[in-house]
Amino acid sequence: MPASDLDTIVSLAKRRGFVFPTAEMYGGFANTYDYGPLGVELKRNIRNAWWKAMVQERDDVVGLDAALMTNPKVWVASGHVANFTDPLVDCLTCKRRFRADHLEEGAYGEVQRDAEGKILCPNDGGKLTEPRQFNMMFKTQVGPVADDDATVYLPPETAQGIFINFENVQTSMRRRLPFGIAQTRVSFRNEITPGRFIFRTLEFEQMEMEFFCMPGTDMEWYRYWIQERMRWYVEVIGIDRERLRLRPHEAEELSHYSAGTTDIEYLFPWGWGELEGIANRTDFDLKAHAETSGHPITYFDEESGEHIVPYVIEPAGGLTRTLAVAMLEAYTEEPDEKGDNRVVLKFRPNIAPIKVAVLPLSKKDTLTPTARRVWEALRGEFMT
């Protein structure tokens, strides 16, 4: 039975060495966490399980590790500089800032309104400013002079590094359509969050693949990847299918590049939340980079003798969110030999942080060295 209370998991995660609030001795740092000895192993195992399913076991997907920082024109071409924004409001009295859409959804608690029906600050009941758009990309500077020419961005997603390397990968690996390029990488988003542990943080790790296909076959592949990714969460990670659902985006929700997006959502203690999004990005990204750079990005189709721009299907999941769900699903309370409840984390063996434990039943001097030799023989193959 999964944990129904988020506070239970937050407390357990810290107590057992999975996840710690960062810089706690200095008062912490909002929406930022460190992964402890067991957390880093759990994260590594989930990442490896994803890589095995998406790259190792397939003959149509290869891997990539693109640089975190890149030419800022990449983010202009992708539309992030102009469009990667959230609507924010400020409280006129306490000065706290909130996402307008999260307020509407009740993410900060019960929605309070004034006599005119306008939402009030959930912190002190004060009046809020009108929503304004706020770009979520982190900026930094390259070089000794801090000016506009030195501005670069921390990546808010992993996809663009794949798109700008499409030709490099396709020609060097001699790939024919359809094929995919996968990578796992840290992303950064300057988001205002309602505080839901590691569900939404400033720094997070994504598991993302761009699947390039012939125009006209994109919807077939879109449907395929929706089902394939749902299967992975159930069969590989061990999530109860009853606590997962598919939610197609409404037209007004779609990103500027998308012809269709479906989220795989999990029933968290606070309600449904996204685990992974599968999007039909059409040919938007490759065309945008070709236009901005002046360098054509095409694929030569030998059957038709034409150069075409591939369509792209993108399954993009959150590694850190998947870790949170794995802990929620694994949480079990069961009676011990004294009849008291004990907490057991029943992870799937393939993602469990510790694979083997060597536990001598006695402290006898003759037994301990033998147990240690067994442990030393095993630790080269397993986390023990």
C-alpha positions as CSV (number, residue, x, y, z in Angstrom):
1,M,0.0,0.0,0.0
2,P,1.6,3.3,-1.0
3,A,2.1,6.2,1.4
4,S,-1.0,8.4,1.4
5,D,0.8,11.3,3.2
6,L,3.6,13.2,1.6
7,D,5.0,14.3,5.0
8,T,5.5,10.6,5.8
9,I,7.8,10.1,2.7
10,V,9.6,13.4,3.3
11,S,10.5,12.4,6.8
12,L,11.4,8.9,5.8
13,A,13.6,10.1,2.9
14,K,15.7,12.2,5.3
15,R,15.8,9.7,8.1
16,R,16.9,6.8,5.9
17,G,19.4,8.7,3.7
18,F,17.4,9.1,0.4
19,V,16.8,12.9,0.1
20,F,18.0,15.8,2.3
21,P,17.0,19.5,2.1
22,T,20.0,21.3,0.8
23,A,22.1,23.6,2.9
24,E,19.9,22.9,5.9
25,M,22.4,24.4,8.4
26,Y,22.0,27.7,6.6
27,G,18.2,27.6,6.6
28,G,17.9,25.6,3.4
29,F,17.3,26.8,-0.1
30,A,13.8,26.7,-1.6
31,N,12.9,23.9,-3.9
32,T,16.4,22.3,-3.8
33,Y,17.4,18.9,-2.5
34,D,20.4,16.7,-2.1
35,Y,20.3,13.0,-2.7
36,G,21.8,10.8,0.0
37,P,23.6,7.4,-0.1
38,L,20.4,5.5,-0.8
39,G,18.8,8.2,-2.9
40,V,21.7,8.4,-5.3
41,E,21.6,4.6,-5.8
42,L,17.9,4.6,-6.4
43,K,18.2,7.4,-8.9
44,R,21.1,5.6,-10.7
45,N,19.1,2.4,-10.9
46,I,16.0,4.2,-12.3
47,R,18.2,6.0,-14.8
48,N,19.9,2.7,-15.8
49,A,16.5,1.0,-16.2
50,W,15.4,3.8,-18.5
51,W,18.6,3.6,-20.6
52,K,18.3,-0.2,-20.8
53,A,14.7,0.0,-22.1
54,M,15.2,3.0,-24.4
55,V,18.7,2.4,-25.8
56,Q,20.4,-0.9,-24.9
57,E,17.5,-3.2,-25.8
58,R,16.5,-1.3,-29.0
59,D,18.2,-1.2,-32.4
60,D,16.5,2.1,-33.4
61,V,17.8,4.4,-30.6
62,V,21.3,5.7,-29.8
63,G,22.6,7.9,-26.9
64,L,23.9,11.4,-26.6
65,D,25.4,13.6,-23.9
66,A,25.1,17.2,-25.1
67,A,26.7,20.1,-23.3
68,L,24.7,21.9,-20.6
69,M,25.6,25.4,-21.9
70,T,25.4,26.2,-25.5
71,N,25.2,29.1,-28.0
72,P,22.3,31.3,-26.8
73,K,20.9,31.4,-30.3
74,V,19.8,27.8,-29.7
75,W,17.2,29.1,-27.2
76,V,16.1,31.9,-29.5
77,A,15.5,29.4,-32.3
78,S,13.6,27.0,-30.1
79,G,11.2,29.7,-28.9
80,H,12.3,29.5,-25.3
81,V,13.5,33.1,-25.0
82,A,10.1,34.4,-26.3
83,N,7.7,31.7,-25.0
84,F,9.1,29.8,-22.0
85,T,7.1,31.8,-19.5
86,D,4.8,31.4,-16.5
87,P,2.0,33.9,-15.4
88,L,3.0,35.3,-12.0
89,V,1.2,37.5,-9.5
90,D,2.6,39.3,-6.4
91,C,0.9,40.0,-3.1
92,L,0.7,43.7,-2.5
93,T,1.1,43.3,1.3
94,C,3.4,40.3,2.0
95,K,5.2,40.6,-1.3
96,R,5.2,36.8,-1.9
97,R,5.0,35.6,-5.5
98,F,2.7,32.9,-6.9
99,R,2.0,31.2,-10.2
100,A,-1.5,32.4,-11.3
101,D,-2.5,29.1,-12.7
102,H,-1.5,27.3,-9.5
103,L,-3.7,29.7,-7.5
104,E,-6.6,28.9,-9.8
105,E,-6.0,25.1,-9.3
106,G,-5.9,25.5,-5.5
107,A,-2.3,24.3,-5.3
108,Y,-1.7,26.6,-2.3
109,G,-4.8,25.5,-0.4
110,E,-8.4,26.6,-0.4
111,V,-8.9,29.5,-2.9
112,Q,-9.9,32.7,-1.2
113,R,-11.7,35.4,-3.2
114,D,-12.8,39.0,-2.6
115,A,-16.3,40.4,-3.2
116,E,-15.5,40.8,-6.9
117,G,-14.5,37.2,-7.2
118,K,-10.7,38.0,-7.5
119,I,-8.3,35.5,-5.9
120,L,-6.6,36.7,-2.7
121,C,-3.2,35.9,-1.4
122,P,-3.2,32.4,0.2
123,N,-0.6,33.6,2.7
124,D,-2.2,36.7,4.3
125,G,-5.4,37.3,2.3
126,G,-4.0,40.4,0.6
127,K,-4.7,41.7,-2.9
128,L,-2.7,40.4,-5.8
129,T,-1.3,42.1,-8.8
130,E,-2.5,41.3,-12.4
131,P,-0.7,38.3,-13.9
132,R,2.5,39.1,-15.8
133,Q,4.7,36.7,-17.9
134,F,8.0,35.7,-16.3
135,N,10.7,33.8,-18.3
136,M,11.7,30.6,-16.4
137,M,15.2,30.3,-17.9
138,F,18.2,30.9,-15.6
139,K,20.7,33.4,-17.1
140,T,24.4,33.5,-16.5
141,Q,27.5,35.2,-18.0
142,V,30.4,33.8,-19.9
143,G,33.7,35.7,-19.8
144,P,35.0,38.5,-17.6
145,V,32.6,41.2,-18.8
146,A,28.9,41.0,-17.7
147,D,27.0,42.4,-20.7
148,D,24.3,41.2,-23.0
149,D,26.8,39.7,-25.4
150,A,28.0,37.4,-22.6
151,T,24.6,36.1,-21.6
152,V,24.0,32.3,-21.8
153,Y,21.2,30.2,-20.4
154,L,21.1,27.1,-18.3
155,P,19.0,24.5,-20.2
156,P,15.4,24.2,-19.2
157,E,15.0,21.0,-21.1
158,T,17.3,18.4,-22.8
159,A,15.7,18.3,-26.3
160,Q,17.6,21.1,-28.0
161,G,21.0,19.5,-27.6
162,I,19.6,16.5,-29.5
163,F,18.1,18.6,-32.3
164,I,21.3,20.5,-33.1
165,N,23.2,17.2,-33.2
166,F,20.7,15.4,-35.5
167,E,23.0,15.5,-38.5
168,N,26.1,14.6,-36.5
169,V,24.4,11.5,-35.1
170,Q,22.6,10.5,-38.3
171,T,25.6,10.6,-40.5
172,S,28.2,9.2,-38.1
173,M,26.0,6.3,-37.1
174,R,24.5,5.9,-40.6
175,R,21.0,5.8,-39.3
176,R,17.9,5.6,-41.4
177,L,14.5,6.8,-40.4
178,P,12.8,6.1,-38.0
179,F,15.4,6.3,-35.2
180,G,15.7,8.0,-31.9
181,I,18.4,9.9,-29.9
182,A,18.2,9.6,-26.1
183,Q,19.9,11.3,-23.2
184,T,19.5,11.9,-19.5
185,R,20.6,15.3,-18.1
186,V,20.0,18.0,-15.5
187,S,17.7,20.8,-16.4
188,F,17.0,24.1,-14.6
189,R,13.8,26.1,-14.3
190,N,13.3,29.3,-12.3
191,E,9.8,28.2,-11.2
192,I,7.6,29.4,-8.4
193,T,6.4,26.1,-6.8
194,P,3.8,25.2,-4.1
195,G,6.3,23.1,-2.2
196,R,5.7,19.4,-3.0
197,F,9.0,17.8,-2.1
198,I,11.0,16.8,-5.2
199,F,8.0,16.9,-7.6
200,R,8.9,20.3,-8.9
201,T,12.4,21.8,-8.1
202,L,14.7,24.4,-9.5
203,E,17.2,21.7,-10.6
204,F,16.0,18.3,-11.8
205,E,17.0,15.4,-14.0
206,Q,15.2,14.4,-17.2
207,M,15.1,11.2,-19.2
208,E,14.3,12.3,-22.7
209,M,14.3,10.8,-26.2
210,E,13.6,12.4,-29.6
211,F,12.3,9.9,-32.1
212,F,12.7,11.1,-35.7
213,C,10.2,9.6,-38.3
214,M,8.8,10.2,-41.7
215,P,6.1,12.8,-42.0
216,G,2.8,11.0,-42.2
217,T,3.9,8.2,-39.8
218,D,4.1,10.6,-36.8
219,M,0.7,9.9,-35.3
220,E,1.3,6.1,-35.5
221,W,4.6,6.5,-33.6
222,Y,3.0,9.0,-31.2
223,R,0.4,6.3,-30.2
224,Y,3.1,3.7,-30.0
225,W,5.3,5.7,-27.6
226,I,2.4,6.5,-25.3
227,Q,1.7,2.8,-24.8
228,E,5.3,1.9,-24.5
229,R,6.1,4.4,-21.9
230,M,3.1,3.5,-19.8
231,R,4.2,-0.1,-20.0
232,W,7.6,0.8,-18.7
233,Y,6.3,2.5,-15.6
234,V,4.1,-0.5,-14.7
235,E,6.3,-3.4,-15.7
236,V,9.8,-2.0,-15.0
237,I,9.3,0.5,-12.1
238,G,6.4,-1.4,-10.6
239,I,3.8,1.3,-10.3
240,D,0.2,0.2,-9.8
241,R,-1.7,0.8,-13.1
242,E,-4.7,1.9,-11.1
243,R,-2.7,5.0,-9.9
244,L,-1.6,5.9,-13.4
245,R,-3.7,7.6,-16.1
246,L,-3.3,9.1,-19.6
247,R,-4.3,12.7,-20.0
248,P,-4.4,14.2,-23.5
249,H,-3.8,18.0,-23.5
250,E,-6.6,20.3,-24.6
251,A,-5.8,22.6,-27.5
252,E,-5.3,25.6,-25.3
253,E,-2.7,23.7,-23.2
254,L,-0.4,22.6,-26.1
255,S,3.1,24.0,-26.3
256,H,4.0,26.2,-29.3
257,Y,5.7,23.3,-31.0
258,S,3.1,20.5,-30.3
259,A,0.5,18.9,-32.6
260,G,-0.5,16.7,-29.7
261,T,0.7,15.9,-26.2
262,T,-0.4,13.2,-23.7
263,D,0.8,13.1,-20.1
264,I,1.3,10.0,-18.1
265,E,0.0,11.1,-14.6
266,Y,0.3,9.5,-11.2
267,L,-2.1,9.9,-8.3
268,F,0.0,11.7,-5.8
269,P,-1.2,12.4,-2.2
270,W,-2.3,15.9,-3.4
271,G,-3.9,14.6,-6.6
272,W,-2.9,13.8,-10.2
273,G,0.5,15.0,-11.4
274,E,2.6,14.6,-14.5
275,L,5.3,11.9,-14.6
276,E,6.0,12.0,-18.3
277,G,4.8,13.9,-21.4
278,I,4.7,12.3,-24.9
279,A,4.6,15.1,-27.5
280,N,4.3,15.2,-31.3
281,R,6.7,18.1,-31.9
282,T,6.2,17.8,-35.7
283,D,9.1,19.4,-37.7
284,F,9.0,22.6,-35.7
285,D,12.4,22.3,-34.0
286,L,14.5,21.2,-37.0
287,K,13.0,23.8,-39.2
288,A,13.5,26.5,-36.5
289,H,17.2,25.7,-36.1
290,A,17.7,25.5,-39.9
291,E,16.1,28.9,-40.3
292,T,17.9,30.7,-37.5
293,S,21.3,29.1,-38.2
294,G,21.0,29.3,-42.0
295,H,22.1,25.6,-42.1
296,P,19.6,23.2,-43.7
297,I,18.7,20.2,-41.5
298,T,17.2,17.5,-43.7
299,Y,17.3,13.7,-44.2
300,F,17.8,12.2,-47.7
301,D,15.1,9.6,-48.4
302,E,16.5,7.1,-50.8
303,E,13.1,5.7,-51.8
304,S,11.7,9.1,-53.0
305,G,15.0,10.7,-53.8
306,E,14.0,13.8,-51.8
307,H,15.4,15.7,-48.9
308,I,12.8,15.8,-46.1
309,V,12.5,17.3,-42.6
310,P,11.7,14.5,-40.2
311,Y,8.8,14.7,-37.7
312,V,9.7,14.2,-34.0
313,I,7.9,12.3,-31.2
314,E,9.3,13.1,-27.8
315,P,8.8,11.0,-24.7
316,A,10.2,13.2,-21.8
317,G,10.1,11.9,-18.3
318,G,11.3,13.2,-14.9
319,L,13.9,11.1,-13.2
320,T,13.5,12.9,-9.9
321,R,9.7,12.6,-10.0
322,T,9.9,8.9,-10.8
323,L,12.1,8.5,-7.8
324,A,9.5,10.1,-5.6
325,V,6.8,7.9,-7.1
326,A,9.0,4.8,-6.5
327,M,9.3,5.7,-2.8
328,L,5.5,6.3,-2.5
329,E,4.7,3.0,-4.2
330,A,7.3,1.0,-2.2
331,Y,6.2,2.3,1.2
332,T,4.6,-0.5,3.2
333,E,3.6,-0.8,6.9
334,E,3.5,-4.3,8.3
335,P,3.5,-5.9,11.7
336,D,6.9,-7.1,13.1
337,E,7.4,-10.2,15.4
338,K,6.2,-8.1,18.4
339,G,3.0,-7.0,16.6
340,D,4.2,-3.5,16.2
341,N,4.0,-1.8,12.8
342,R,7.3,-1.4,10.9
343,V,8.0,0.4,7.7
344,V,9.3,-1.6,4.8
345,L,10.2,-0.2,1.4
346,K,9.3,-2.9,-1.2
347,F,11.2,-1.7,-4.3
348,R,11.3,-3.7,-7.4
349,P,14.7,-5.6,-7.3
350,N,16.0,-3.9,-10.4
351,I,15.7,-0.4,-8.9
352,A,16.3,-1.3,-5.2
353,P,19.3,0.8,-3.8
354,I,20.7,-2.3,-1.9
355,K,20.6,-5.6,-3.8
356,V,22.2,-7.9,-1.2
357,A,22.6,-7.7,2.6
358,V,25.0,-10.0,4.5
359,L,23.8,-10.1,8.1
360,P,25.6,-12.5,10.5
361,L,23.2,-13.9,13.0
362,S,25.9,-14.0,15.7
363,K,28.8,-11.8,16.8
364,K,31.0,-14.8,17.3
365,D,34.6,-14.1,16.2
366,T,34.6,-17.2,13.9
367,L,31.5,-16.1,12.0
368,T,32.3,-12.4,11.3
369,P,35.3,-13.0,9.1
370,T,33.4,-15.5,7.0
371,A,30.5,-13.0,6.6
372,R,33.0,-10.3,5.6
373,R,34.5,-12.6,2.9
374,V,31.1,-13.3,1.5
375,W,30.4,-9.5,1.4
376,E,33.7,-8.8,-0.3
377,A,32.9,-11.5,-2.9
378,L,29.5,-9.9,-3.6
379,R,30.2,-6.2,-3.6
380,G,32.0,-6.3,-6.9
381,E,28.7,-7.3,-8.6
382,F,26.0,-5.8,-6.3
383,M,25.4,-2.8,-4.0
384,T,25.6,-4.6,-0.6
